[in-house]
Amino acid sequence: MSRVACETLLTTGLVVVAGEVTTSTYVDIPTLVRNTVCDIGYDNDAFGFNGRTCGVMVALDEQSPDIAQGVDSAFELRTGSGGEDLLNAQGAGDQGMMFGYACDETPDLMPLPIWLSHRLAQRLAQVRRVGVLPYLRPDGKTQVSVIYEDGRPVSIDTILISTQHQPGIDLETLLLPDLREHVIHPLLPTDLDTSSLRILANPTGQFELGGPHADTGLTGRKIIVDTYAAWPATVVAPSPARTPPRWTVRPPTRALVAKHVVASGAASRCEVQVAYAIGVARPVSVLVETFGTETVAPERIAGVVAELFDLRPAAIIRTSTCAVPSTGARRPTAISAARTRTSPGRPPLGWTTCAGPSGSEPGRRCVGSKCGGAARA
């Protein structure tokens, strides 16, 4: 199995792929990069970036032998403390504290603000691709602010969409009405108050220059979009840049555990924190926090999590789709930094929320969620 810790940087006319890759196979990285950029929508010089003509720089080394020795032979194996369990033989490829979060606000068990942000970003791309709004271009971002009362969403305060467009588009007479009709209104939850909804579209007044030509993109620079923010905790590295065994200590597995806790009815909110030591198979810490929303004893929830979920890297690889070759399971995360994938059995990988204005009414909390668009690296 290959080991990948790879980052990307995009700027005007250039894509840089750098990192550490240990593999016995061959990947035509320049072609892969160009196809991905074109799939995003940057296939025309008029857009400021063209996957067919941009430069591609590849700077890859093998994984450090100092790291590899801890992955190949875990601490438990080297010290004889792992017994005969083969899953104790592979150590974690990095150290760090990783978080997963779930709640019962949406069918996908995600917080409403980022769930709606992702749906808006997804629909923004759809109406562009199918030609409903042909004047749109690939770059775009969405942001949603939701009013909470006693920890539950009650109304949507503000929806902000910034989207790249072709020259000569009038915001007030064309873009805003089109976004309201074709993107926003079809997705508004019917059980929330939207009577005072404020919609902002391209508040700067113009968004003709977009993508890497206007704003350098770097893996992890928009990490809050990639994973979590102020509501749940934030992980320390972007998961699209990692594959087993380093990817196994990234958010999706923790999110899966948290989702099971919420889906079972054991709690309406759940955050799972797992800490790893590089070269050690077993996590050094596992914490399950339910924020007082549990319906059974917290100790019972933690015990069941420990019983059902093996969080050692080798165990995660054995049961995860990330270990299945040629499935293309993670390709959508390269095409859309908004991570709006919703195909069967593959729920969106991450979400984020951020605290709103500090002067809100007692008992009410405005929570905002921002979602980077398809061309954001």
C-alpha positions, 0 to 999 in steps of 0.5 A: 500500500502506498503512503502519501503525505502530499500538498498542493499550491495553486497560483497564477498559471502554476500548480505545485505538488509537493510532499512525501510519497512511498509507492511501488506504482506509477502515477502520471501526476501532471496529467492527473492535475490537469484533468482535475483542474479542467473537471473543476471548470478551469478549462478556458484562458478567459477564466484566468486559469486553464488546466490544459496550459498551466504549468505543473511542478512536481516535487516529491520525496519518499517518506522519511525512514525515521517515520517509516520505521515507526509505521512498519514496526509499532512501539508495541511490536518493538517492545513486546507489549502488543502480544500476538495481535497483528493490528498492533504491528503498525504504528500511527504515521503522525502524532496529534489530536483528532476530532469528530463531531455529529449532531441531530440537526440534519439528516446527515447528522451535521450542524445545520449552518455548514450542512446548508452551506455545503448544499448551496455550494453544491447547487451553485456548481450544478446550475453552472454545469447544466447551463441554468446560469451559464454566466457563472464561473467555477470559483464560489463561496457560501456562508450561512448564519443561523439563529439558535434558541436553547441549542436548537436552530430556529431561523436563518439570519443571513445567506451569503454567496460570492460567485465568480461570473463573466464580465458585464453581469448586473448584480441587482437585476440578474445575479441576485434574482437568479441566485435567489430563485435557482440556488437559495429558495429550493434549499431553504428548510421549511421548518425554520423561520426565514421571514427576516432572511438577508441575502448577500450576493457578491458584496464587493460589487464584482467577482470577475477574477477568480480561482488561482489567478486572483487568490493563491490556493494552498492545501489546509489554508482554509482548514476551517472549511475543510473540517471543523471550527469554533463549535466542535474542535479543529483538527491540525491537518487537512485530510485530503492531503493524507493516505493511510497510515497518516490519513487514518488519524484524520477526521472522517473516522472520528466523525463516523464514531460520533455519527453512530453515537447520535444515530443510535439516540444515545445523544443529540450532540457528540464530539469524539477526540482521539490522540495518537503518538507517532509510531504507536498503534493504540491511541494514547487518549480517547474522549467522548463528549456529549455536552449534556445531551446524552440519554444514557450514562456517559460512561456507558457510551464511552464503553460501547465506543471502546468496544465497537470501534478499533481506532488503531491505524491498521484496524481503520485501514482494514475496515475503511474504503480508503484502503480499497484501490481504484474506487475513486472514493476520495476524488470528489474532495479534490474537485470540490473543497466544499466537500459536498459529496452525497453519493450512496454510502459516502456522506459529506466528509466534514463541516464547520461552524463559527460563532456569530455576533457576541452581542446576541440576545440571551438564550440566542446564539447566531452561528455562522458557517462558511463553505469554500467553493469548488476552485479553492484548494 
